[in-house]
Amino acid sequence: MNNPIPQPTPTSTDLAVFLSYVLWGCTAVGIAGMIYGAATLYRSRMSGNEARTAPQICAGGLFIAIAATAVRALLLSVSTGEATDLPAAAPAPSAMVDAAPDAPTDWTPLVWIFVALVLALALATYLITRTRSHLVDRRNAKKALEADYAAAHAVYSEVADAYAAYLADPYSIFVRPLLDDLTEPRTATFIDAFAAMNDARPEHVPDTHERVQAFAVAAQKARTAWRSADLYARSVGLRVTSVDGHRTVRRIRSALGIALDTSATGQERETALRTVEELAAGIVTIPERIYDNAKKAIETSTRKQLTS
């Protein structure tokens, strides 16, 4: 009667091989989690969206991979120690003993080299993307700052040019004299707003949005105040209603024209300027700047006549 062939029983070495494969699977899952988290973070940075779970996925995958590798290294060391501590057994008949299974190959160094390369690539990609995003944001912020400054400066130029045109026109006092009357509330409000706008105006494009915003607000207030004061001054005018008053205003304008006429002699211009002073009393207040400009022109004309 033939003896039955004994069936092999599971050994600790077989269990170690099985657990090694399981731990390899855990390591692969951890690496896949790191790659997925890094890819999610990269896509979120490129699209400008927010990926709150991507860092947690990367950290979780790294933890799983490290833990699985550590447990596998400990398991291999224990199984190897047990194998070396076993007493030498008598050689079994070759016909009844299968060949001992080979120890599993240790791929840990290669795996961690791969993980290091993946992490380095992900870190480099993240840093490049972040740097590029910062550069683009800074360039866009600078363009927006320049555009805001240009818009605010355009409002400033509008107000400054309009006020300068009024000051340069000596005949504007016959149309809107209240713009020289600081007792008029609208005029006083504009003068204060104009001064505040000049104080807030930077010479060049500033570095901060706050300064541009302050300049823009001041310029808008000055434009609003100017339009209000100018419109009211035009609507009021000289407040002359009588026929004699209008006749006197025409004489003042005529005399002022002679005083400012560069072709008239110095004596003629001086006489005309005195006429303006006499006729304007009680009807219109001639600003000092007009008198000063006329007197300087008369002095210049007189000196030329004396030296010619």
Solvent accessible surface area in square Angstrom, and as a share of the most:
residue,aa,sasa,rsa
1,M,237,1.06
2,N,144,0.74
3,N,135,0.69
4,P,122,0.77
5,I,144,0.73
6,P,81,0.51
7,Q,144,0.64
8,P,111,0.70
9,T,103,0.60
10,P,124,0.78
11,T,74,0.43
12,S,72,0.47
13,T,59,0.34
14,D,63,0.33
15,L,106,0.53
16,A,8,0.06
17,V,32,0.18
18,F,124,0.52
19,L,65,0.32
20,S,0,0.00
21,Y,137,0.52
22,V,68,0.39
23,L,24,0.12
24,W,50,0.18
25,G,35,0.33
26,C,49,0.30
27,T,3,0.02
28,A,59,0.45
29,V,95,0.55
30,G,0,0.00
31,I,16,0.08
32,A,58,0.45
33,G,19,0.18
34,M,6,0.03
35,I,73,0.37
36,Y,126,0.48
37,G,0,0.00
38,A,23,0.18
39,A,37,0.29
40,T,26,0.15
41,L,40,0.20
42,Y,86,0.33
43,R,134,0.49
44,S,11,0.07
45,R,104,0.38
46,M,102,0.45
47,S,72,0.46
48,G,67,0.65
49,N,107,0.55
50,E,128,0.57
51,A,25,0.19
52,R,183,0.67
53,T,87,0.51
54,A,0,0.00
55,P,71,0.45
56,Q,117,0.52
57,I,54,0.27
58,C,33,0.20
59,A,63,0.49
60,G,30,0.29
61,G,5,0.05
62,L,63,0.31
63,F,143,0.60
64,I,73,0.37
65,A,0,0.00
66,I,86,0.44
67,A,37,0.29
68,A,6,0.04
69,T,21,0.12
70,A,58,0.45
71,V,77,0.45
72,R,6,0.02
73,A,57,0.44
74,L,118,0.59
75,L,41,0.20
76,L,36,0.18
77,S,66,0.42
78,V,75,0.43
79,S,29,0.19
80,T,82,0.48
81,G,30,0.29
82,E,89,0.40
83,A,64,0.49
84,T,103,0.60
85,D,119,0.62
86,L,129,0.64
87,P,117,0.73
88,A,110,0.85
89,A,92,0.71
90,A,89,0.69
91,P,131,0.83
92,A,53,0.41
93,P,87,0.55
94,S,108,0.69
95,A,100,0.77
96,M,125,0.56
97,V,78,0.45
98,D,115,0.59
99,A,99,0.77
100,A,86,0.67
101,P,84,0.53
102,D,131,0.68
103,A,86,0.66
104,P,34,0.22
105,T,84,0.49
106,D,81,0.42
107,W,133,0.47
108,T,29,0.17
109,P,82,0.52
110,L,103,0.51
111,V,28,0.16
112,W,64,0.22
113,I,99,0.50
114,F,103,0.43
115,V,2,0.01
116,A,57,0.44
117,L,115,0.57
118,V,30,0.17
119,L,72,0.36
120,A,59,0.46
121,L,126,0.63
122,A,29,0.23
123,L,106,0.53
124,A,44,0.34
125,T,42,0.25
126,Y,56,0.21
127,L,91,0.45
128,I,119,0.60
129,T,11,0.06
130,R,89,0.32
131,T,75,0.44
132,R,144,0.53
133,S,40,0.26
134,H,88,0.39
135,L,94,0.47
136,V,42,0.24
137,D,80,0.41
138,R,177,0.65
139,R,123,0.45
140,N,78,0.40
141,A,62,0.48
142,K,127,0.54
143,K,120,0.51
144,A,54,0.42
145,L,24,0.12
146,E,70,0.31
147,A,61,0.47
148,D,56,0.29
149,Y,23,0.09
150,A,60,0.47
151,A,62,0.48
152,A,4,0.03
153,H,55,0.25
154,A,61,0.48
155,V,15,0.09
156,Y,29,0.11
157,S,37,0.24
158,E,74,0.33
159,V,0,0.00
160,A,21,0.16
161,D,96,0.49
162,A,33,0.26
163,Y,31,0.12
164,A,55,0.43
165,A,59,0.46
166,Y,0,0.00
167,L,66,0.33
168,A,84,0.65
169,D,58,0.30
170,P,31,0.19
171,Y,69,0.26
172,S,4,0.03
173,I,1,0.00
174,F,17,0.07
175,V,72,0.41
176,R,28,0.10
177,P,24,0.15
178,L,19,0.09
179,L,6,0.03
180,D,54,0.28
181,D,50,0.26
182,L,114,0.57
183,T,120,0.70
184,E,19,0.09
185,P,92,0.58
186,R,99,0.36
187,T,1,0.01
188,A,34,0.27
189,T,77,0.45
190,F,1,0.01
191,I,52,0.26
192,D,98,0.51
193,A,16,0.13
194,F,42,0.18
195,A,51,0.40
196,A,51,0.39
197,M,0,0.00
198,N,57,0.29
199,D,124,0.64
200,A,33,0.26
201,R,66,0.24
202,P,5,0.03
203,E,128,0.58
204,H,149,0.66
205,V,62,0.36
206,P,8,0.05
207,D,137,0.71
208,T,63,0.36
209,H,94,0.42
210,E,124,0.56
211,R,129,0.47
212,V,1,0.01
213,Q,90,0.40
214,A,54,0.42
215,F,0,0.00
216,A,25,0.19
217,V,65,0.37
218,A,14,0.11
219,A,0,0.00
220,Q,82,0.36
221,K,129,0.54
222,A,0,0.00
223,R,51,0.19
224,T,92,0.54
225,A,12,0.09
226,W,20,0.07
227,R,136,0.49
228,S,51,0.33
229,A,2,0.01
230,D,20,0.11
231,L,129,0.64
232,Y,67,0.26
233,A,1,0.00
234,R,120,0.44
235,S,86,0.56
236,V,37,0.21
237,G,15,0.14
238,L,31,0.15
239,R,160,0.58
240,V,29,0.17
241,T,126,0.74
242,S,63,0.41
243,V,106,0.61
244,D,92,0.48
245,G,10,0.10
246,H,86,0.39
247,R,113,0.41
248,T,28,0.16
249,V,14,0.08
250,R,142,0.52
251,R,134,0.49
252,I,0,0.00
253,R,94,0.34
254,S,68,0.44
255,A,9,0.07
256,L,0,0.00
257,G,24,0.23
258,I,80,0.41
259,A,0,0.00
260,L,50,0.25
261,D,59,0.31
262,T,118,0.69
263,S,98,0.63
264,A,15,0.12
265,T,61,0.35
266,G,3,0.03
267,Q,116,0.52
268,E,91,0.41
269,R,8,0.03
270,E,75,0.34
271,T,62,0.36
272,A,7,0.06
273,L,8,0.04
274,R,112,0.41
275,T,41,0.24
276,V,0,0.00
277,E,73,0.33
278,E,128,0.58
279,L,34,0.17
280,A,4,0.03
281,A,78,0.60
282,G,90,0.87
283,I,53,0.27
284,V,12,0.07
285,T,115,0.67
286,I,11,0.05
287,P,13,0.08
288,E,121,0.54
289,R,59,0.21
290,I,7,0.03
291,Y,25,0.09
292,D,66,0.34
293,N,88,0.45
294,A,0,0.00
295,K,95,0.40
296,K,134,0.57
297,A,33,0.25
298,I,13,0.06
299,E,97,0.44
300,T,54,0.32
301,S,19,0.12
302,T,52,0.30
303,R,140,0.51
304,K,135,0.57
305,Q,90,0.40
306,L,143,0.71
307,T,117,0.68
308,S,124,0.80
